[in-house]
């Protein structure tokens, strides 16, 4: 597991990480780089990398902010651990 304190730090971490990234899990709406922008940036180096976005906002509010997410790639907060595991299973 790789952990980054911000989207920008995640880009740098992924740039220096020699291995594969199996799945990206990030809050959809955060200061700085959005979850989808981060996925696009990391996708250049890790094509086909599954993405799961989470948010306390509803899917429609996330979409209103210009971030199109698919239901199988979105996990609404709060969620139980088994919901996160199910989301990872769906995406990988």
Order of alpha helices (4+ residues) and beta strands (2+ residues): alpha-beta-alpha-beta-alpha-beta-alpha
